[in-house]
Amino acid sequence: MEKGRILLVDDDADLLRLLSLRMKAAGYVVSTAANGSEALSVLAMEHPSLVITDLKMDEMDGMALLDAIRRDYPTLPVIILTAHGSIPDALLAADQGVFAFLTKPFDGKDLMAQVERAFNLTAAVPPSSGKKGRDSSWDRILTRSPKMQTVLDQARLVAASDASVFIHGASGTGKELLAQAIHQASPRHSQAFIAVNCAAFPEQLLESELFGHKKGAFTGAASSHQGLFQAAEGGTLFLDEIGDMPLPLQVKLLRALQERMIRPVGATESIAVDVRIISASHRDLEQEMAARRFRDDLYYRLCVVTLELPALAERPEDIPLLAEFFLRDAAAKNRKDVRGIAPEAMELLVSAPWPGNVRQLANVIEQAVVLSTTPRIGAPLIRHALRDREGEVMPLADAKGRFEMNYLIQIMRMTRGNVSQAAQLAQRNRTEFYRLLHRYHLDPAAFKEPGGEAEEE
């Protein structure tokens, strides 16, 4: 039975082979890298649950790799192995958040014990803990992006607690969907999940929506009204666009969170409530605090854990996956026989800037499906939906750094490891394309489907 995925990093090929055999025998799926820079490429392609790395390596050593992992994958556990262990090395590693530090020669049982401990401590609450079936919010969050997967790992870890969560992300990145997923994976999953957009109501009406009101409390209050805090009793209250909440109402919300009591508008007695708060905003709340538009004390109540949702442009490898999902959904909803997206059209999608994020992608795909007269969506329809009059795909030569690596990963996934097709799509000859793959340590065989035939030369 597969236990999880481990990335092994060592410039000693013999030790790498020995560790790989040991981990595979224990039931783990293993990826390997000969140095730190190669390991970062593997991390961009895959999402291991644990990294085991040597300390002393050429190009990028274990400490530099640990530092890079901590920046991009803060919850990923790292075990460092070294033949030259010292107290300063161990202290520095501990300060940077290493999971374990073992000196060679190490006892195999000690290493396996640390590996098992890492998987036990980081085991996420399974998505099935809450709502069952394919309509679960976890199942609706589609991603191949390590950056997005890191956010999901953090979300699953925090879901098991009762801590308040703040989700920061641009409009259209899926903040409410993530909030629903956290609720479904929490001990409160059997109770209500109630969402309210704080920017959609004027101050007095928002206060009534949250806390309720008594009959006659204000003009138009013809009957008593139960607020959303009471409606979410025992469950989760999602406060979307919390950064737009007026300051006077922030004071009342803070009191409700501190005292776990609410007082309906016009009432003289308070009511005890038990709800978990998840909030979200496209605004930077720290900047809002600096501008005195958001209260510090409320910020620290709401932001016990902060999750940063990446923009769609930061996760281009997810665009084909999401586009295919939206295509199937739109085709079924609109009763259209549309079954695919042409490669040229997909290139346009992957290279678009997506200021409206996932919501904009869904809109573009549905528009293309509705207007399509053929089973496959072509580039003109996508160009029209994107309002892209030029319609030019970003040249591969203009992509730099990580974007270039993600571009290569995406195009190899699209062609299932066929270098000839990938080179043709990228408008590069095979020799040059192979050089690019080698630069980022990308092996075409890693993209082929299991049991698939080798590419014809």
Summary of the structure (lengths in Angstrom):
residues: 457
radius of gyration: 25.4
end to end distance: 36.3
largest distance: 81.3
contacts: 1448
relative contact order: 0.08
helix: 49%
strand: 13%
